Amino acid sequence: MGRTGKMWASEHFDLVPDIFSVAKGIASGMPLGATVARADLMTWPPGAHASTFGGNPVACAAALTTIELLEGGLIANAAAMGRHMMNRMQQWPARFPAVGDVRGLGLMLGVELVRDQQTKEKAPYLRDAIVQSAFERGLLILGAGDNTLRLCPPLTISRDQCDFALDTLEDCIRAATK
């Protein structure tokens, strides 16, 4: 929710789903999920669906506050900080031969690491070295797939924090590819 710079990622593509599910982000990690669908599809009779955590008042309060915060500026911040980060990262394939691609929307970004930009041969060892080096420098990132760095910072991230993360990653990429 909100991470891509829109409430729902489908909005980037003018896609209106018939039905979708959401969890984790809806209540900032509290145990809550939702199935969202057009009214004409939601024809279940009472009692046809239940859940282990259904009706948890604390999780519902967290969801209401989460939605308020998202609509109150966090979605806009995700879009702006994501643009800022992507503007810098788009230059990385030209600057770093080990960067095959950068991609993403808002604050859901990926950096593909390769042995060769032409063949796109994966470089998982390089990804792992960069993840460890970043950790040692105070930056927590995760891997995704075999050879991609996953950047999913908090929606509250500031421009200075984005720049710290990108400066650190650039240093880690340089060090790992020497």
Biotite code that builds the C-alpha atoms (Angstrom):
import biotite.structure as struc

atoms = struc.array([
    struc.Atom([0.000, 0.000, 0.000], chain_id="A", res_id=1, res_name="MET", atom_name="CA", element="C"),
    struc.Atom([1.525, 3.265, -1.144], chain_id="A", res_id=2, res_name="GLY", atom_name="CA", element="C"),
    struc.Atom([5.029, 1.877, -1.658], chain_id="A", res_id=3, res_name="ARG", atom_name="CA", element="C"),
    struc.Atom([5.025, 2.389, -5.430], chain_id="A", res_id=4, res_name="THR", atom_name="CA", element="C"),
    struc.Atom([3.925, 6.019, -5.168], chain_id="A", res_id=5, res_name="GLY", atom_name="CA", element="C"),
    struc.Atom([0.230, 5.220, -5.642], chain_id="A", res_id=6, res_name="LYS", atom_name="CA", element="C"),
    struc.Atom([-2.134, 3.567, -3.190], chain_id="A", res_id=7, res_name="MET", atom_name="CA", element="C"),
    struc.Atom([-2.193, 0.429, -5.380], chain_id="A", res_id=8, res_name="TRP", atom_name="CA", element="C"),
    struc.Atom([0.473, -0.553, -7.933], chain_id="A", res_id=9, res_name="ALA", atom_name="CA", element="C"),
    struc.Atom([-2.275, -1.307, -10.473], chain_id="A", res_id=10, res_name="SER", atom_name="CA", element="C"),
    struc.Atom([-2.980, 2.434, -10.687], chain_id="A", res_id=11, res_name="GLU", atom_name="CA", element="C"),
    struc.Atom([0.318, 2.963, -12.547], chain_id="A", res_id=12, res_name="HIS", atom_name="CA", element="C"),
    struc.Atom([-1.091, 0.929, -15.407], chain_id="A", res_id=13, res_name="PHE", atom_name="CA", element="C"),
    struc.Atom([-4.696, 2.187, -15.421], chain_id="A", res_id=14, res_name="ASP", atom_name="CA", element="C"),
    struc.Atom([-5.716, -1.305, -14.358], chain_id="A", res_id=15, res_name="LEU", atom_name="CA", element="C"),
    struc.Atom([-8.866, -1.738, -12.288], chain_id="A", res_id=16, res_name="VAL", atom_name="CA", element="C"),
    struc.Atom([-8.828, -5.281, -10.899], chain_id="A", res_id=17, res_name="PRO", atom_name="CA", element="C"),
    struc.Atom([-12.030, -7.194, -10.310], chain_id="A", res_id=18, res_name="ASP", atom_name="CA", element="C"),
    struc.Atom([-10.618, -8.559, -7.072], chain_id="A", res_id=19, res_name="ILE", atom_name="CA", element="C"),
    struc.Atom([-7.355, -8.337, -5.131], chain_id="A", res_id=20, res_name="PHE", atom_name="CA", element="C"),
    struc.Atom([-6.005, -9.083, -1.703], chain_id="A", res_id=21, res_name="SER", atom_name="CA", element="C"),
    struc.Atom([-3.893, -6.971, 0.592], chain_id="A", res_id=22, res_name="VAL", atom_name="CA", element="C"),
    struc.Atom([-2.121, -7.800, 3.828], chain_id="A", res_id=23, res_name="ALA", atom_name="CA", element="C"),
    struc.Atom([0.862, -6.712, 5.908], chain_id="A", res_id=24, res_name="LYS", atom_name="CA", element="C"),
    struc.Atom([0.888, -3.131, 4.580], chain_id="A", res_id=25, res_name="GLY", atom_name="CA", element="C"),
    struc.Atom([-2.775, -2.503, 5.330], chain_id="A", res_id=26, res_name="ILE", atom_name="CA", element="C"),
    struc.Atom([-2.107, -2.320, 9.077], chain_id="A", res_id=27, res_name="ALA", atom_name="CA", element="C"),
    struc.Atom([1.628, -1.569, 9.124], chain_id="A", res_id=28, res_name="SER", atom_name="CA", element="C"),
    struc.Atom([2.506, -5.190, 9.848], chain_id="A", res_id=29, res_name="GLY", atom_name="CA", element="C"),
    struc.Atom([-0.265, -5.976, 12.325], chain_id="A", res_id=30, res_name="MET", atom_name="CA", element="C"),
    struc.Atom([-2.141, -9.230, 11.588], chain_id="A", res_id=31, res_name="PRO", atom_name="CA", element="C"),
    struc.Atom([-4.764, -8.064, 9.122], chain_id="A", res_id=32, res_name="LEU", atom_name="CA", element="C"),
    struc.Atom([-5.629, -8.787, 5.531], chain_id="A", res_id=33, res_name="GLY", atom_name="CA", element="C"),
    struc.Atom([-8.434, -7.831, 3.200], chain_id="A", res_id=34, res_name="ALA", atom_name="CA", element="C"),
    struc.Atom([-10.059, -9.064, 0.043], chain_id="A", res_id=35, res_name="THR", atom_name="CA", element="C"),
    struc.Atom([-11.193, -6.132, -2.077], chain_id="A", res_id=36, res_name="VAL", atom_name="CA", element="C"),
    struc.Atom([-13.626, -6.636, -4.933], chain_id="A", res_id=37, res_name="ALA", atom_name="CA", element="C"),
    struc.Atom([-16.416, -5.038, -6.879], chain_id="A", res_id=38, res_name="ARG", atom_name="CA", element="C"),
    struc.Atom([-19.695, -5.186, -4.964], chain_id="A", res_id=39, res_name="ALA", atom_name="CA", element="C"),
    struc.Atom([-21.344, -7.435, -7.559], chain_id="A", res_id=40, res_name="ASP", atom_name="CA", element="C"),
    struc.Atom([-18.656, -10.089, -6.941], chain_id="A", res_id=41, res_name="LEU", atom_name="CA", element="C"),
    struc.Atom([-19.022, -10.065, -3.166], chain_id="A", res_id=42, res_name="MET", atom_name="CA", element="C"),
    struc.Atom([-22.128, -12.228, -2.982], chain_id="A", res_id=43, res_name="THR", atom_name="CA", element="C"),
    struc.Atom([-21.035, -14.472, -0.125], chain_id="A", res_id=44, res_name="TRP", atom_name="CA", element="C"),
    struc.Atom([-23.753, -15.210, 2.400], chain_id="A", res_id=45, res_name="PRO", atom_name="CA", element="C"),
    struc.Atom([-23.126, -14.284, 6.056], chain_id="A", res_id=46, res_name="PRO", atom_name="CA", element="C"),
    struc.Atom([-20.768, -16.747, 7.716], chain_id="A", res_id=47, res_name="GLY", atom_name="CA", element="C"),
    struc.Atom([-19.315, -18.062, 4.438], chain_id="A", res_id=48, res_name="ALA", atom_name="CA", element="C"),
    struc.Atom([-15.911, -16.591, 5.193], chain_id="A", res_id=49, res_name="HIS", atom_name="CA", element="C"),
    struc.Atom([-13.963, -16.249, 8.425], chain_id="A", res_id=50, res_name="ALA", atom_name="CA", element="C"),
    struc.Atom([-10.376, -15.752, 9.505], chain_id="A", res_id=51, res_name="SER", atom_name="CA", element="C"),
    struc.Atom([-8.147, -16.438, 12.461], chain_id="A", res_id=52, res_name="THR", atom_name="CA", element="C"),
    struc.Atom([-7.555, -12.739, 13.105], chain_id="A", res_id=53, res_name="PHE", atom_name="CA", element="C"),
    struc.Atom([-10.913, -11.441, 11.865], chain_id="A", res_id=54, res_name="GLY", atom_name="CA", element="C"),
    struc.Atom([-12.239, -8.397, 13.671], chain_id="A", res_id=55, res_name="GLY", atom_name="CA", element="C"),
    struc.Atom([-9.111, -7.687, 15.732], chain_id="A", res_id=56, res_name="ASN", atom_name="CA", element="C"),
    struc.Atom([-9.795, -4.136, 16.995], chain_id="A", res_id=57, res_name="PRO", atom_name="CA", element="C"),
    struc.Atom([-6.105, -3.264, 17.457], chain_id="A", res_id=58, res_name="VAL", atom_name="CA", element="C"),
    struc.Atom([-5.259, -4.340, 13.899], chain_id="A", res_id=59, res_name="ALA", atom_name="CA", element="C"),
    struc.Atom([-8.300, -2.452, 12.552], chain_id="A", res_id=60, res_name="CYS", atom_name="CA", element="C"),
    struc.Atom([-7.202, 0.705, 14.394], chain_id="A", res_id=61, res_name="ALA", atom_name="CA", element="C"),
    struc.Atom([-3.708, 0.264, 12.949], chain_id="A", res_id=62, res_name="ALA", atom_name="CA", element="C"),
    struc.Atom([-5.212, -0.051, 9.455], chain_id="A", res_id=63, res_name="ALA", atom_name="CA", element="C"),
    struc.Atom([-7.243, 3.140, 9.833], chain_id="A", res_id=64, res_name="LEU", atom_name="CA", element="C"),
    struc.Atom([-4.159, 5.033, 11.038], chain_id="A", res_id=65, res_name="THR", atom_name="CA", element="C"),
    struc.Atom([-2.043, 3.531, 8.247], chain_id="A", res_id=66, res_name="THR", atom_name="CA", element="C"),
    struc.Atom([-4.522, 4.661, 5.596], chain_id="A", res_id=67, res_name="ILE", atom_name="CA", element="C"),
    struc.Atom([-4.669, 8.138, 7.157], chain_id="A", res_id=68, res_name="GLU", atom_name="CA", element="C"),
    struc.Atom([-0.866, 8.426, 7.098], chain_id="A", res_id=69, res_name="LEU", atom_name="CA", element="C"),
    struc.Atom([-0.638, 7.145, 3.526], chain_id="A", res_id=70, res_name="LEU", atom_name="CA", element="C"),
    struc.Atom([-3.237, 9.589, 2.272], chain_id="A", res_id=71, res_name="GLU", atom_name="CA", element="C"),
    struc.Atom([-1.735, 12.352, 4.449], chain_id="A", res_id=72, res_name="GLY", atom_name="CA", element="C"),
    struc.Atom([1.589, 12.422, 2.609], chain_id="A", res_id=73, res_name="GLY", atom_name="CA", element="C"),
    struc.Atom([3.414, 9.110, 2.711], chain_id="A", res_id=74, res_name="LEU", atom_name="CA", element="C"),
    struc.Atom([2.254, 8.056, -0.768], chain_id="A", res_id=75, res_name="ILE", atom_name="CA", element="C"),
    struc.Atom([3.448, 11.390, -2.171], chain_id="A", res_id=76, res_name="ALA", atom_name="CA", element="C"),
    struc.Atom([6.762, 10.979, -0.346], chain_id="A", res_id=77, res_name="ASN", atom_name="CA", element="C"),
    struc.Atom([7.195, 7.467, -1.760], chain_id="A", res_id=78, res_name="ALA", atom_name="CA", element="C"),
    struc.Atom([6.627, 8.841, -5.267], chain_id="A", res_id=79, res_name="ALA", atom_name="CA", element="C"),
    struc.Atom([9.008, 11.802, -4.815], chain_id="A", res_id=80, res_name="ALA", atom_name="CA", element="C"),
    struc.Atom([11.806, 9.889, -3.073], chain_id="A", res_id=81, res_name="MET", atom_name="CA", element="C"),
    struc.Atom([11.441, 7.012, -5.526], chain_id="A", res_id=82, res_name="GLY", atom_name="CA", element="C"),
    struc.Atom([11.852, 9.449, -8.445], chain_id="A", res_id=83, res_name="ARG", atom_name="CA", element="C"),
    struc.Atom([14.901, 10.966, -6.757], chain_id="A", res_id=84, res_name="HIS", atom_name="CA", element="C"),
    struc.Atom([16.492, 7.563, -6.223], chain_id="A", res_id=85, res_name="MET", atom_name="CA", element="C"),
    struc.Atom([15.645, 6.289, -9.699], chain_id="A", res_id=86, res_name="MET", atom_name="CA", element="C"),
    struc.Atom([17.048, 9.449, -11.335], chain_id="A", res_id=87, res_name="ASN", atom_name="CA", element="C"),
    struc.Atom([20.433, 8.636, -9.785], chain_id="A", res_id=88, res_name="ARG", atom_name="CA", element="C"),
    struc.Atom([20.241, 4.892, -10.213], chain_id="A", res_id=89, res_name="MET", atom_name="CA", element="C"),
    struc.Atom([19.348, 5.059, -13.928], chain_id="A", res_id=90, res_name="GLN", atom_name="CA", element="C"),
    struc.Atom([22.925, 6.207, -14.546], chain_id="A", res_id=91, res_name="GLN", atom_name="CA", element="C"),
    struc.Atom([24.423, 3.170, -12.826], chain_id="A", res_id=92, res_name="TRP", atom_name="CA", element="C"),
    struc.Atom([24.535, 0.788, -15.828], chain_id="A", res_id=93, res_name="PRO", atom_name="CA", element="C"),
    struc.Atom([26.683, 3.358, -17.682], chain_id="A", res_id=94, res_name="ALA", atom_name="CA", element="C"),
    struc.Atom([28.877, 3.964, -14.622], chain_id="A", res_id=95, res_name="ARG", atom_name="CA", element="C"),
    struc.Atom([29.190, 0.421, -13.281], chain_id="A", res_id=96, res_name="PHE", atom_name="CA", element="C"),
    struc.Atom([29.746, -2.512, -15.674], chain_id="A", res_id=97, res_name="PRO", atom_name="CA", element="C"),
    struc.Atom([28.310, -4.924, -13.081], chain_id="A", res_id=98, res_name="ALA", atom_name="CA", element="C"),
    struc.Atom([24.908, -3.197, -13.049], chain_id="A", res_id=99, res_name="VAL", atom_name="CA", element="C"),
    struc.Atom([22.734, -4.801, -15.692], chain_id="A", res_id=100, res_name="GLY", atom_name="CA", element="C"),
    struc.Atom([19.523, -2.934, -14.972], chain_id="A", res_id=101, res_name="ASP", atom_name="CA", element="C"),
    struc.Atom([17.723, -0.747, -12.454], chain_id="A", res_id=102, res_name="VAL", atom_name="CA", element="C"),
    struc.Atom([13.951, -0.888, -12.229], chain_id="A", res_id=103, res_name="ARG", atom_name="CA", element="C"),
    struc.Atom([11.016, -0.203, -10.009], chain_id="A", res_id=104, res_name="GLY", atom_name="CA", element="C"),
    struc.Atom([8.277, 2.173, -9.008], chain_id="A", res_id=105, res_name="LEU", atom_name="CA", element="C"),
    struc.Atom([8.283, 4.538, -6.049], chain_id="A", res_id=106, res_name="GLY", atom_name="CA", element="C"),
    struc.Atom([10.149, 2.978, -3.146], chain_id="A", res_id=107, res_name="LEU", atom_name="CA", element="C"),
    struc.Atom([10.157, -0.556, -4.534], chain_id="A", res_id=108, res_name="MET", atom_name="CA", element="C"),
    struc.Atom([13.401, -0.649, -6.509], chain_id="A", res_id=109, res_name="LEU", atom_name="CA", element="C"),
    struc.Atom([15.766, -3.289, -7.826], chain_id="A", res_id=110, res_name="GLY", atom_name="CA", element="C"),
    struc.Atom([19.360, -3.293, -9.038], chain_id="A", res_id=111, res_name="VAL", atom_name="CA", element="C"),
    struc.Atom([20.327, -6.274, -11.188], chain_id="A", res_id=112, res_name="GLU", atom_name="CA", element="C"),
    struc.Atom([23.969, -7.349, -10.882], chain_id="A", res_id=113, res_name="LEU", atom_name="CA", element="C"),
    struc.Atom([25.602, -9.132, -13.795], chain_id="A", res_id=114, res_name="VAL", atom_name="CA", element="C"),
    struc.Atom([28.962, -10.483, -14.880], chain_id="A", res_id=115, res_name="ARG", atom_name="CA", element="C"),
    struc.Atom([28.424, -9.064, -18.366], chain_id="A", res_id=116, res_name="ASP", atom_name="CA", element="C"),
    struc.Atom([25.950, -6.364, -19.401], chain_id="A", res_id=117, res_name="GLN", atom_name="CA", element="C"),
    struc.Atom([25.533, -7.829, -22.880], chain_id="A", res_id=118, res_name="GLN", atom_name="CA", element="C"),
    struc.Atom([24.803, -11.435, -21.917], chain_id="A", res_id=119, res_name="THR", atom_name="CA", element="C"),
    struc.Atom([23.161, -10.492, -18.599], chain_id="A", res_id=120, res_name="LYS", atom_name="CA", element="C"),
    struc.Atom([24.946, -13.430, -16.948], chain_id="A", res_id=121, res_name="GLU", atom_name="CA", element="C"),
    struc.Atom([23.912, -13.299, -13.314], chain_id="A", res_id=122, res_name="LYS", atom_name="CA", element="C"),
    struc.Atom([26.360, -12.343, -10.563], chain_id="A", res_id=123, res_name="ALA", atom_name="CA", element="C"),
    struc.Atom([24.875, -13.690, -7.307], chain_id="A", res_id=124, res_name="PRO", atom_name="CA", element="C"),
    struc.Atom([28.247, -13.668, -5.519], chain_id="A", res_id=125, res_name="TYR", atom_name="CA", element="C"),
    struc.Atom([28.547, -9.947, -6.270], chain_id="A", res_id=126, res_name="LEU", atom_name="CA", element="C"),
    struc.Atom([25.032, -9.246, -5.010], chain_id="A", res_id=127, res_name="ARG", atom_name="CA", element="C"),
    struc.Atom([25.791, -11.090, -1.778], chain_id="A", res_id=128, res_name="ASP", atom_name="CA", element="C"),
    struc.Atom([29.068, -9.202, -1.308], chain_id="A", res_id=129, res_name="ALA", atom_name="CA", element="C"),
    struc.Atom([27.299, -5.865, -1.775], chain_id="A", res_id=130, res_name="ILE", atom_name="CA", element="C"),
    struc.Atom([24.525, -6.785, 0.677], chain_id="A", res_id=131, res_name="VAL", atom_name="CA", element="C"),
    struc.Atom([27.180, -7.673, 3.300], chain_id="A", res_id=132, res_name="GLN", atom_name="CA", element="C"),
    struc.Atom([29.301, -4.592, 2.589], chain_id="A", res_id=133, res_name="SER", atom_name="CA", element="C"),
    struc.Atom([26.248, -2.327, 2.828], chain_id="A", res_id=134, res_name="ALA", atom_name="CA", element="C"),
    struc.Atom([25.318, -3.928, 6.167], chain_id="A", res_id=135, res_name="PHE", atom_name="CA", element="C"),
    struc.Atom([28.827, -3.272, 7.497], chain_id="A", res_id=136, res_name="GLU", atom_name="CA", element="C"),
    struc.Atom([28.397, 0.404, 6.511], chain_id="A", res_id=137, res_name="ARG", atom_name="CA", element="C"),
    struc.Atom([25.017, 0.774, 8.220], chain_id="A", res_id=138, res_name="GLY", atom_name="CA", element="C"),
    struc.Atom([22.686, 0.164, 5.273], chain_id="A", res_id=139, res_name="LEU", atom_name="CA", element="C"),
    struc.Atom([20.226, -2.726, 5.368], chain_id="A", res_id=140, res_name="LEU", atom_name="CA", element="C"),
    struc.Atom([19.211, -4.089, 1.965], chain_id="A", res_id=141, res_name="ILE", atom_name="CA", element="C"),
    struc.Atom([17.951, -7.447, 0.809], chain_id="A", res_id=142, res_name="LEU", atom_name="CA", element="C"),
    struc.Atom([18.508, -9.675, -2.142], chain_id="A", res_id=143, res_name="GLY", atom_name="CA", element="C"),
    struc.Atom([15.760, -10.657, -4.539], chain_id="A", res_id=144, res_name="ALA", atom_name="CA", element="C"),
    struc.Atom([15.991, -13.570, -6.914], chain_id="A", res_id=145, res_name="GLY", atom_name="CA", element="C"),
    struc.Atom([19.496, -14.714, -7.772], chain_id="A", res_id=146, res_name="ASP", atom_name="CA", element="C"),
    struc.Atom([21.247, -11.435, -8.479], chain_id="A", res_id=147, res_name="ASN", atom_name="CA", element="C"),
    struc.Atom([19.146, -8.408, -7.625], chain_id="A", res_id=148, res_name="THR", atom_name="CA", element="C"),
    struc.Atom([19.456, -5.903, -4.800], chain_id="A", res_id=149, res_name="LEU", atom_name="CA", element="C"),
    struc.Atom([16.026, -5.038, -3.431], chain_id="A", res_id=150, res_name="ARG", atom_name="CA", element="C"),
    struc.Atom([15.583, -1.516, -2.087], chain_id="A", res_id=151, res_name="LEU", atom_name="CA", element="C"),
    struc.Atom([12.356, -1.002, -0.154], chain_id="A", res_id=152, res_name="CYS", atom_name="CA", element="C"),
    struc.Atom([13.031, 1.829, 2.305], chain_id="A", res_id=153, res_name="PRO", atom_name="CA", element="C"),
    struc.Atom([10.382, 3.078, 4.706], chain_id="A", res_id=154, res_name="PRO", atom_name="CA", element="C"),
    struc.Atom([7.797, 5.429, 3.217], chain_id="A", res_id=155, res_name="LEU", atom_name="CA", element="C"),
    struc.Atom([8.977, 8.087, 5.690], chain_id="A", res_id=156, res_name="THR", atom_name="CA", element="C"),
    struc.Atom([12.491, 8.221, 4.183], chain_id="A", res_id=157, res_name="ILE", atom_name="CA", element="C"),
    struc.Atom([14.001, 11.672, 3.675], chain_id="A", res_id=158, res_name="SER", atom_name="CA", element="C"),
    struc.Atom([16.059, 12.920, 0.737], chain_id="A", res_id=159, res_name="ARG", atom_name="CA", element="C"),
    struc.Atom([19.197, 12.925, 2.924], chain_id="A", res_id=160, res_name="ASP", atom_name="CA", element="C"),
    struc.Atom([18.567, 9.296, 3.882], chain_id="A", res_id=161, res_name="GLN", atom_name="CA", element="C"),
    struc.Atom([18.058, 8.393, 0.197], chain_id="A", res_id=162, res_name="CYS", atom_name="CA", element="C"),
    struc.Atom([21.357, 10.055, -0.657], chain_id="A", res_id=163, res_name="ASP", atom_name="CA", element="C"),
    struc.Atom([23.138, 8.211, 2.163], chain_id="A", res_id=164, res_name="PHE", atom_name="CA", element="C"),
    struc.Atom([21.758, 4.910, 0.865], chain_id="A", res_id=165, res_name="ALA", atom_name="CA", element="C"),
    struc.Atom([22.744, 5.643, -2.739], chain_id="A", res_id=166, res_name="LEU", atom_name="CA", element="C"),
    struc.Atom([26.205, 6.964, -1.803], chain_id="A", res_id=167, res_name="ASP", atom_name="CA", element="C"),
    struc.Atom([26.765, 3.855, 0.306], chain_id="A", res_id=168, res_name="THR", atom_name="CA", element="C"),
    struc.Atom([25.593, 1.525, -2.454], chain_id="A", res_id=169, res_name="LEU", atom_name="CA", element="C"),
    struc.Atom([27.803, 3.241, -5.022], chain_id="A", res_id=170, res_name="GLU", atom_name="CA", element="C"),
    struc.Atom([30.798, 2.780, -2.693], chain_id="A", res_id=171, res_name="ASP", atom_name="CA", element="C"),
    struc.Atom([29.861, -0.880, -2.127], chain_id="A", res_id=172, res_name="CYS", atom_name="CA", element="C"),
    struc.Atom([29.494, -1.545, -5.869], chain_id="A", res_id=173, res_name="ILE", atom_name="CA", element="C"),
    struc.Atom([32.879, 0.085, -6.552], chain_id="A", res_id=174, res_name="ARG", atom_name="CA", element="C"),
    struc.Atom([34.560, -1.909, -3.778], chain_id="A", res_id=175, res_name="ALA", atom_name="CA", element="C"),
    struc.Atom([32.978, -5.220, -4.793], chain_id="A", res_id=176, res_name="ALA", atom_name="CA", element="C"),
    struc.Atom([33.942, -4.847, -8.455], chain_id="A", res_id=177, res_name="THR", atom_name="CA", element="C"),
    struc.Atom([37.603, -3.924, -7.993], chain_id="A", res_id=178, res_name="LYS", atom_name="CA", element="C"),
])
